[in-house]
Amino acid sequence: MSSLFEWFKSRNEESAINKIFVHMQKVLECVVEFEKALSYLIEEKNIDLALKVLFRVTELEHQADGIRRNILNMLSKAELPTRVHQNLTQLANRIDDIANATNASARILIYLDQTAFQKLENDVHQKMLEIVRISVTAIKKLNLMVNKLISSEDVEIHRLGEEVNRLEHQCDELHFAINRLLVSNNPIENAFTAIEIHDCIDALETITDNAEDVADYIIMLTAAKRG
């Protein structure tokens, strides 16, 4: 049966395989840089350096999106079974969603009133940092999952997928805790700024939501392969 895994093993499609891997690596780089930026902003209170790295996150997301478009363009010209074409298109788009969520949070921080942001409780800041650090760990595990597609290591892929799901749940709990803190004590007087901070935190938590979505999709593909 034609499958994504057979396609990944085809030497004739080596360049396309490499593009999938490069795409995932670029997305990981985007999340890692975002963690650095948030650390500069919260721990070091270095707004100028944080902004510089946040603009770097935006550039990395743009690069990731360019890779995704190249992959889709390559797939449109390749002679592939319909199922494989659909699987790869879905995989590329879902991977790119991770960078999109990361950039969404980064862009809000770029134009946000930094004085207002610094007024948030330390516990809120620390939980935001914890979310992004867990996100980095989750994306690293997802990167391993994508790279193991070529060897079809089903057991290892499933184990990594379960870890990504566990990390997503941790971020979900932290997100809930942050919202409780903001409801009980919101020091932001400007309503628009308060909404933007809320949206920033939502986007931050969405990073691992999207990582879980990719992990679940890869696991689904392994199940389909056995069918």
C-alpha positions as CSV (number, residue, x, y, z in Angstrom):
1,M,0.0,0.0,0.0
2,S,1.3,3.5,-0.9
3,S,1.9,5.4,2.3
4,L,3.7,8.5,3.6
5,F,6.3,6.2,5.1
6,E,7.1,4.6,1.8
7,W,7.4,8.1,0.3
8,F,9.8,9.2,3.0
9,K,12.0,6.2,2.2
10,S,12.1,7.0,-1.5
11,R,15.6,8.3,-2.5
12,N,14.0,10.1,-5.5
13,E,12.3,12.4,-3.1
14,E,15.3,13.1,-0.9
15,S,15.2,16.9,-1.4
16,A,11.6,17.1,-0.4
17,I,12.3,15.0,2.7
18,N,15.0,17.4,3.7
19,K,12.7,20.3,3.2
20,I,10.2,18.8,5.7
21,F,13.1,18.4,8.2
22,V,14.4,21.9,7.6
23,H,10.9,23.3,8.1
24,M,10.5,21.6,11.4
25,Q,14.0,22.8,12.5
26,K,13.2,26.4,11.6
27,V,10.0,26.2,13.6
28,L,12.0,24.9,16.6
29,E,14.4,27.8,16.2
30,C,11.5,30.2,16.2
31,V,10.2,28.9,19.6
32,V,13.7,28.8,21.1
33,E,14.3,32.4,20.2
34,F,11.0,33.4,21.6
35,E,12.0,31.8,24.9
36,K,15.1,33.9,24.9
37,A,13.2,37.0,24.2
38,L,10.7,36.4,27.0
39,S,13.6,35.7,29.4
40,Y,15.3,39.0,28.5
41,L,12.0,40.8,29.0
42,I,11.0,39.2,32.3
43,E,14.1,38.1,34.1
44,E,16.6,40.7,32.9
45,K,14.2,43.6,32.3
46,N,16.2,44.3,29.1
47,I,13.4,45.6,26.9
48,D,15.7,46.7,24.0
49,L,17.4,43.3,23.7
50,A,14.0,41.5,24.1
51,L,12.6,43.5,21.3
52,K,15.5,42.7,19.1
53,V,15.0,39.0,19.6
54,L,11.2,39.3,19.2
55,F,11.8,40.8,15.7
56,R,14.1,37.9,15.1
57,V,11.2,35.5,16.0
58,T,9.1,37.3,13.4
59,E,11.8,36.9,10.8
60,L,12.1,33.2,11.6
61,E,8.4,32.7,11.3
62,H,8.5,34.3,7.9
63,Q,11.4,32.0,6.9
64,A,9.4,29.0,8.1
65,D,6.4,30.1,6.1
66,G,8.6,30.4,3.0
67,I,9.8,26.8,3.5
68,R,6.2,25.7,3.8
69,R,5.3,27.4,0.6
70,N,8.2,25.7,-1.2
71,I,7.1,22.3,0.1
72,L,3.6,22.9,-1.1
73,N,4.9,24.1,-4.5
74,M,7.1,21.0,-4.7
75,L,4.2,18.7,-3.9
76,S,2.0,20.4,-6.5
77,K,4.5,19.4,-9.2
78,A,5.4,15.9,-7.9
79,E,3.6,12.8,-9.1
80,L,2.4,11.4,-5.8
81,P,-0.6,9.3,-4.7
82,T,-3.4,11.5,-3.5
83,R,-3.2,10.2,0.1
84,V,0.5,11.0,0.3
85,H,0.0,14.4,-1.1
86,Q,-2.8,15.2,1.4
87,N,-0.7,13.8,4.3
88,L,2.3,15.9,3.5
89,T,0.3,19.0,2.9
90,Q,-1.5,18.6,6.2
91,L,1.8,17.9,8.0
92,A,3.5,21.0,6.6
93,N,0.6,23.2,7.4
94,R,0.2,21.9,11.0
95,I,3.9,22.3,11.7
96,D,3.7,25.9,10.4
97,D,0.9,26.6,12.8
98,I,3.4,26.3,15.7
99,A,5.5,29.1,14.3
100,N,2.3,31.2,13.6
101,A,1.3,30.9,17.3
102,T,4.8,31.8,18.4
103,N,4.9,34.8,16.2
104,A,1.4,35.9,17.2
105,S,2.5,36.1,20.8
106,A,5.8,37.8,19.9
107,R,4.2,40.5,17.8
108,I,1.9,41.5,20.6
109,L,4.9,41.8,22.9
110,I,6.6,44.0,20.3
111,Y,3.9,46.7,20.3
112,L,2.7,46.2,23.9
113,D,3.0,48.9,26.5
114,Q,6.0,47.5,28.3
115,T,5.4,49.6,31.4
116,A,2.0,48.0,31.8
117,F,3.4,44.5,31.1
118,Q,5.9,44.9,33.8
119,K,3.1,45.7,36.3
120,L,1.8,42.1,36.1
121,E,2.4,40.0,39.1
122,N,5.7,38.2,39.3
123,D,3.7,34.9,39.5
124,V,2.1,35.7,36.1
125,H,5.5,36.4,34.6
126,Q,7.0,33.2,36.0
127,K,4.2,31.1,34.7
128,M,4.5,32.6,31.2
129,L,8.2,31.7,31.3
130,E,7.3,28.2,32.4
131,I,4.9,27.8,29.5
132,V,7.4,28.9,26.9
133,R,10.1,26.7,28.4
134,I,7.8,23.7,28.4
135,S,6.9,24.6,24.8
136,V,10.6,24.4,23.8
137,T,10.9,21.0,25.3
138,A,7.7,19.9,23.5
139,I,8.8,21.2,20.1
140,K,12.2,19.4,20.6
141,K,10.4,16.2,21.1
142,L,8.1,16.9,18.1
143,N,11.2,17.5,16.1
144,L,12.4,14.0,17.0
145,M,9.1,12.6,16.0
146,V,9.3,14.2,12.5
147,N,12.9,13.0,12.0
148,K,11.9,9.4,13.0
149,L,9.2,9.3,10.3
150,I,11.9,8.2,7.9
151,S,12.7,5.1,10.0
152,S,9.1,4.4,10.9
153,E,10.0,3.8,14.6
154,D,6.4,3.4,15.7
155,V,7.0,2.7,19.3
156,E,9.4,5.6,19.8
157,I,7.1,7.9,17.8
158,H,4.2,7.0,20.1
159,R,6.3,7.5,23.2
160,L,7.4,11.0,22.1
161,G,3.8,11.8,21.2
162,E,2.6,10.9,24.6
163,E,5.3,13.2,26.1
164,V,4.2,16.1,23.9
165,N,0.6,15.5,25.0
166,R,1.7,15.5,28.7
167,L,3.6,18.8,28.2
168,E,0.6,20.4,26.5
169,H,-1.5,19.5,29.5
170,Q,1.0,21.2,31.8
171,C,0.8,24.4,29.7
172,D,-3.0,24.2,29.7
173,E,-2.9,24.1,33.6
174,L,-0.5,27.0,33.7
175,H,-2.7,29.0,31.3
176,F,-5.7,28.3,33.6
177,A,-3.7,29.4,36.6
178,I,-2.6,32.7,34.9
179,N,-6.2,33.5,34.0
180,R,-7.2,33.0,37.6
181,L,-4.5,35.4,38.8
182,L,-5.5,38.0,36.2
183,V,-9.1,37.8,37.2
184,S,-8.4,38.2,40.9
185,N,-5.8,41.0,40.5
186,N,-5.5,42.8,37.2
187,P,-3.3,45.9,37.6
188,I,-3.8,47.0,34.0
189,E,-6.0,50.1,33.8
190,N,-6.1,50.4,30.0
191,A,-8.8,47.9,28.8
192,F,-7.2,47.5,25.3
193,T,-3.8,46.7,26.8
194,A,-5.4,44.2,29.2
195,I,-7.1,42.5,26.2
196,E,-3.8,42.4,24.3
197,I,-2.0,40.8,27.2
198,H,-4.7,38.2,27.5
199,D,-4.4,37.5,23.7
200,C,-0.6,37.3,24.1
201,I,-0.9,34.7,26.8
202,D,-3.6,32.8,24.8
203,A,-1.2,32.6,21.8
204,L,1.6,31.5,24.0
205,E,-0.4,28.6,25.3
206,T,-1.5,27.8,21.7
207,I,2.1,26.9,20.8
208,T,1.9,23.5,22.6
209,D,-1.8,23.1,21.5
210,N,-0.5,23.1,17.9
211,A,2.5,20.9,18.8
212,E,0.0,18.3,20.2
213,D,-2.0,18.6,17.0
214,V,1.1,17.7,14.9
215,A,2.0,14.9,17.3
216,D,-1.5,13.4,17.2
217,Y,-1.5,13.7,13.4
218,I,1.8,11.8,13.1
219,I,0.5,9.1,15.4
220,M,-2.6,8.8,13.3
221,L,-0.4,8.3,10.3
222,T,1.4,5.5,12.0
223,A,-1.9,3.9,12.8
224,A,-3.1,4.3,9.2
225,K,0.1,2.6,8.0
226,R,-0.7,-0.5,10.1
227,G,-4.2,-0.6,8.7
